[in-house]
Amino acid sequence: MNGQRREQLQAGSLVDIVLKADQRTGKLTRGTVKDILTRSATHPHGIKVRLTDGQVGRVKSILPSSPEQD
């Protein structure tokens, strides 16, 4: 999933995001969603989230959860 629709995300989702500082390079940062910051249902550049480690960025891909997280 590409992370442009808010309904596809929830706290605890494993995602790859692009941090503001990495927008030029497109470097991805992997983490777990703590908070969903975008209020609209969709966003063309990806839904903005805060990860559990405090980093904020736009979701580029939503990863499947591993079996031990279910």
Secondary structure, DSSP 8 states (H G I E B T S, - for coil): --S-BGGG--TT-EEEEEEGGGTTTT-EEEEEEEEE---SSB-TT--EEEETTS-EEEEEEEE---GGG-
